[in-house]
């Protein structure tokens, strides 16, 4: 009921957890709540009281959300205190979407990933490619390993560390 049907995790929820989530969010008194999934951020915007600092931390570009989720975001994120994106371009997209719909003065900020720039070069002289992340399909390790195999055939002095 509370989770937008277009959310990637929609099927993980049912009426009972929805009601428990709504009660929990409504019962919060102060503190900071960071929602890391758009469906949870929508629920936070709808149900968490204004005395709670409510933040949506976005890991997916706004343009990559399904249209219905973008509509839900547009209707509700203006009630949040902040929306945090990984890129400045995405922050611009969120500011545009929320333009004029932010009664609480929602702040949209970019906090880039802690990973160094892909153009960063080691000063240690080692030829190592490092990849870090959860071992789930979305992170693309299933594409990285065969791609690195092709590179290492031409550059056998390079290694890959995951």
Secondary structure per residue as TSV (DSSP state, phi and psi in degrees):
chain	resnum	aa	ss	phi	psi
A	1	X	-	360.0	-46.2
A	2	X	-	-84.3	-33.0
A	3	X	S	-77.8	130.7
A	4	X	-	-61.1	136.1
A	5	X	T	-61.4	-22.8
A	6	X	T	-83.9	-3.2
A	7	X	S	-70.9	144.0
A	8	X	T	-61.0	-28.9
A	9	X	T	-99.6	12.1
A	10	X	G	-51.3	-44.6
A	11	X	G	-69.5	-11.5
A	12	X	G	-79.3	-10.8
A	13	X	-	-110.9	157.4
A	14	X	-	-144.9	-179.4
A	15	X	H	-60.2	-41.1
A	16	X	H	-63.0	-52.9
A	17	X	H	-63.6	-32.8
A	18	X	H	-58.5	-47.5
A	19	X	H	-64.8	-40.9
A	20	X	H	-63.8	-40.7
A	21	X	H	-63.7	-45.7
A	22	X	H	-60.7	-45.1
A	23	X	H	-62.3	-43.5
A	24	X	H	-60.9	-50.3
A	25	X	H	-62.5	-43.7
A	26	X	H	-64.6	-28.6
A	27	X	T	-87.2	-2.1
A	28	X	-	-66.6	142.6
A	29	X	-	-129.4	99.8
A	30	X	S	75.1	-178.1
A	31	X	S	92.9	-173.5
A	32	X	E	-124.4	132.8
A	33	X	E	-122.5	120.4
A	34	X	E	-110.9	117.6
A	35	X	E	-98.0	126.3
A	36	X	-	-105.7	5.0
A	37	X	S	-127.9	139.6
A	38	X	H	-58.0	-39.7
A	39	X	H	-62.0	-40.2
A	40	X	H	-70.8	-33.6
A	41	X	H	-68.1	-38.1
A	42	X	H	-61.6	-45.8
A	43	X	H	-62.2	-41.2
A	44	X	H	-60.6	-45.2
A	45	X	H	-62.5	-37.3
A	46	X	H	-75.1	-38.8
A	47	X	H	-116.6	-25.8
A	48	X	S	-72.7	135.4
A	49	X	-	-69.7	155.0
A	50	X	T	-58.9	-21.2
A	51	X	T	-69.9	-11.8
A	52	X	S	-95.4	134.7
A	53	X	E	-76.5	116.0
A	54	X	E	-109.2	121.1
A	55	X	E	-127.8	135.0
A	56	X	E	-103.9	123.1
A	57	X	E	-105.3	112.8
A	58	X	-	-93.2	128.0
A	59	X	-	-105.7	-10.2
A	60	X	S	-119.5	138.8
A	61	X	-	-61.0	140.8
A	62	X	G	-52.1	-43.8
A	63	X	G	-62.8	-21.8
A	64	X	G	-88.0	-7.7
A	65	X	S	-76.1	147.3
A	66	X	-	-58.6	152.7
A	67	X	H	-53.5	-44.4
A	68	X	H	-63.0	-36.6
A	69	X	H	-67.9	-40.3
A	70	X	H	-60.7	-37.9
A	71	X	H	-64.7	-44.4
A	72	X	H	-62.6	-40.7
A	73	X	H	-61.3	-46.2
A	74	X	H	-61.6	-34.7
A	75	X	H	-77.6	-28.2
A	76	X	H	-116.4	-31.2
A	77	X	G	-62.4	-20.4
A	78	X	G	-65.2	-14.8
A	79	X	G	-86.1	-11.2
A	80	X	S	-79.5	161.2
A	81	X	S	-82.5	-30.7
A	82	X	E	-155.5	150.8
A	83	X	E	-125.9	127.2
A	84	X	E	-114.7	128.5
A	85	X	E	-115.6	167.8
A	86	X	S	-89.1	-21.3
A	87	X	S	-131.0	153.8
A	88	X	H	-66.6	-35.5
A	89	X	H	-59.9	-42.6
A	90	X	H	-68.0	-36.3
A	91	X	H	-60.2	-40.8
A	92	X	H	-61.5	-42.9
A	93	X	H	-62.1	-41.9
A	94	X	H	-66.9	-41.1
A	95	X	H	-61.0	-41.7
A	96	X	H	-63.6	-46.7
A	97	X	H	-60.9	-41.7
A	98	X	H	-86.4	-8.1
A	99	X	T	-42.3	118.4
A	100	X	T	78.6	-3.9
A	101	X	-	-107.9	22.4
A	102	X	-	-114.2	81.0
A	103	X	T	-62.8	-26.1
A	104	X	T	-89.6	0.9
A	105	X	-	74.3	45.3
A	106	X	-	-52.0	128.0
A	107	X	E	-93.7	131.0
A	108	X	E	-109.5	121.3
A	109	X	E	-130.5	151.3
A	110	X	E	-104.9	122.7
A	111	X	-	-123.7	99.9
A	112	X	-	-62.4	160.6
A	113	X	-	-56.9	148.4
A	114	X	S	-72.7	-11.3
A	115	X	S	-66.3	142.3
A	116	X	-	-67.9	162.3
A	117	X	-	-55.8	147.3
A	118	X	T	-68.0	-12.6
A	119	X	T	-92.0	1.0
A	120	X	-	-65.9	140.0
A	121	X	-	-122.1	139.9
A	122	X	-	-71.3	145.9
A	123	X	S	-102.4	8.2
A	124	X	S	-93.8	-4.8
A	125	X	-	79.1	-2.6
A	126	X	-	-84.6	145.9
A	127	X	-	-105.2	84.4
A	128	X	E	-130.2	131.7
A	129	X	E	-101.2	127.4
A	130	X	E	-114.5	132.6
A	131	X	-	-128.1	134.3
A	132	X	-	-130.6	143.2
A	133	X	S	159.4	171.8
A	134	X	-	-66.6	145.7
A	135	X	S	-85.5	72.7
A	136	X	S	-129.8	155.7
A	137	X	G	-53.4	-37.0
A	138	X	G	-60.5	-24.1
A	139	X	G	-81.7	-14.2
A	140	X	-	80.5	16.3
A	141	X	H	-62.9	-27.6
A	142	X	H	-65.2	-22.0
A	143	X	H	-94.7	-31.8
A	144	X	H	-64.6	-45.3
A	145	X	H	-60.9	-51.1
A	146	X	H	-65.7	-33.6
A	147	X	H	-64.4	-42.4
A	148	X	H	-67.2	-34.9
A	149	X	H	-57.5	-41.8
A	150	X	H	-65.6	-40.6
A	151	X	H	-67.9	-44.4
A	152	X	H	-68.5	-21.2
A	153	X	H	-64.2	-34.6
A	154	X	H	-91.1	-21.2
A	155	X	-	-133.4	72.9
A	156	X	T	-67.2	-10.2
A	157	X	T	-83.8	-2.1
A	158	X	-	-94.5	148.5
A	159	X	E	-126.9	158.3
A	160	X	E	-116.7	130.9
A	161	X	E	-122.0	124.6
A	162	X	-	-110.3	360.0
